[in-house]
Amino acid sequence: MVYDLIIVGMGPVGATAANLAGLWGLNALALDKAEDIYENPRAMGLDHEVMRSFDNIGLADAIASHVMPYRASLYLGGNARLIKRIETAKPPYLLGWSPNYVFSQPPVERALRKRIDDFATVKVELGCEVLGIEQAHGLSKVQVRDRHGVEHTHSSHYVLACDGGTSPIRTRLQLPMDDLAFNEPWLVVDVMLKDGAGEQLPSTNVQYCEVERPCTFVVGPGRHRRWEFMINPGESPAEIARPESIQRLISRWLPADSYTIWRASSYRFHALILQRWRHEQTFFLGDAAHMTPPFLAQGMCQGIRDAMNLIWKIALVRRQLAQPALLDSYQRERAPHVRRTTEVAKTFGQTICERDVQRAAERDARLEQQLLARPDGIMTRQALIPGLDSGFIDTSPGAGELLPQPRVRNHSGATELLDRFTGQSLRLVLAADLVDPDLLEHVRGVCAQLPLRIVQLVEAAPSVSDSADDYQEQDGVMAAWMHQYDCKAVLARPDHYVYGTAVSSVQTLALVHRLLAALDS
Ligand SMILES: Cc1cc2nc3c(=O)[nH]c(=O)nc-3n(C[C@H](O)[C@H](O)[C@H](O)COP(=O)(O)OP(=O)(O)OC[C@H]3O[C@@H](n4cnc5c(N)ncnc54)[C@H](O)[C@@H]3O)c2cc1C
């Protein structure tokens, strides 16, 4: 059998890609050399884009008990003075989900893997190590050693290398990465609070921007708390990760008998981006393609964006609804996005990691001024994540931004987030004052083969006698977005990026034809 794609590595990125492949009906084989998930948490924060992706897969309810909205983050400078405050946005939420969450990675990864079983077109093989890939006649031959030590070869049209930061596939191909010059040693400690313990701990996340030892405190779901400590020059990463050293570090907040250490690991936080994200039919995703310092909690989120960006494109190409050139937009869109996001994370890291007394004092003064300049003293983390600048998008206003996700009521009286009605499709959203049956008939005709859904917004609640495409918005986020971009129609891609916008029926039709031409070029 020739698979549409073989996914190498089932960390959070590969497992998400496997679910998305199932959602799109792709024949996929997902492999991991490990028999089980990695039991220790690494990522602790995820954002609304990831929650939206998980919900598209049908996972949001299953992981609800392992996920909690992020609290505010306080940055404390010298003498514990507040120098910066990052707040999360208040509802109604632009994308339908709280902008940031903390989560417990092992159970969420387990749920991701379990969900794959629901997709008949995706096969999973664990304990199966990929040894090499050969390309011939447009196909990939993937050599594997299974859990019994037997070697096989599987064939596919595409391979997704989701094999992590040390990516054996990338290493074998000797593909170079750009180094954005960040290289700092940190100790990460996860603890579980004992019954009734931790009352005295901060109720928000805190960045202690202290020159003696920068450190971070994160409030996790349930009893999970995390500390991250910068490792000072001359300290041994192994020595500082010993329980006695950890207890000494945490004693400033908690006595040792009030928690158990879940895990402690030392890391070097890097900022690296692959120069070429595709080698023949193999695409690189997640940590295999980029490493981001965790100060913005975006490493895994970036990888899940990779999967969201690529899978629908592969599906359209495999269904012959788009030319293979569509796949060239993967790196064109993702690489600059990752670079910009990583630069922001790096800037945050540099703010936190400042060790020079004079420069730290200047930083404190500058940030305090900025804090005073905003009466609420607030910035939101999500405002820092860019849209798409170029790639498979139009040039109209709003192109490359994320399609808002309002809560809507449909013709049968059900109220849900919009994606739950439309799924991961191309969507043409029309404002309540752009009603044109001829336009809709024409669009349906020219897009008959495409996975396109019409969303006609209406003022009054639709009833059973109305069209199944009629939706009444409940919270105004779509209307506000359309007002901001001065448009009456939005054409969105399955990964929720806006392809383009229009202000009239004529322009909408032209926009749809531009999309069709772009898919065919
Ligand atoms: C301390 C720390 C804190 C972090 N905090 C955050 C955060 O808050 N938010 C966030 O978004 N990100 C965070 N990150 C980053 C995040 O953890 C990673 O980006 C993410 O886990 C990478 O996922 P992945 O699927 O790309 O790779 P991995 O999780 O590394 O998975 C790779 C998989 O490939 C498999 N594999 C490798 N080679 C082969 C082979 N030859 N054959 C078969 N299988 C193979 C491995 O067994 C593994 O399962 C943090 C990272 C660290 C270290």
The ligand as an ORCA input file, in Angstrom:
! r2SCAN-3c Opt
* xyz 0 1
  C      11.245     23.270     29.734
  C      10.397     23.425     28.517
  C       9.231     24.159     28.593
  C       8.420     24.300     27.478
  N       7.267     25.008     27.590
  C       6.465     25.130     26.521
  C       5.213     25.777     26.649
  O       4.827     26.205     27.725
  N       4.427     25.867     25.541
  C       4.808     25.357     24.335
  O       4.044     25.500     23.367
  N       5.978     24.717     24.204
  C       6.816     24.580     25.256
  N       7.969     23.882     25.142
  C       8.324     23.281     23.851
  C       7.596     21.952     23.624
  O       7.781     21.085     24.698
  C       8.108     21.320     22.352
  O       8.095     22.282     21.316
  C       7.245     20.139     21.928
  O       7.162     19.177     22.932
  C       7.834     19.519     20.666
  O       6.959     18.562     20.172
  P       7.360     17.678     18.920
  O       6.194     16.772     18.705
  O       7.834     18.530     17.807
  O       8.647     16.851     19.380
  P       8.807     15.744     20.530
  O       7.815     15.932     21.603
  O      10.240     15.752     20.892
  O       8.438     14.378     19.811
  C       9.306     13.754     18.889
  C       8.897     12.288     18.788
  O       9.627     11.686     17.723
  C       9.964     10.364     18.096
  N      11.105      9.952     17.270
  C      12.327     10.526     17.211
  N      13.096      9.869     16.320
  C      12.350      8.864     15.800
  C      12.595      7.838     14.830
  N      13.770      7.712     14.201
  N      11.603      6.974     14.547
  C      10.393      7.074     15.155
  N      10.117      8.023     16.088
  C      11.079      8.912     16.395
  C      10.280     10.490     19.586
  O      10.160      9.244     20.250
  C       9.226     11.492     20.045
  O       8.054     10.862     20.512
  C       8.803     23.716     26.250
  C       9.973     22.971     26.168
  C      10.756     22.819     27.286
  C      11.991     21.987     27.178
*
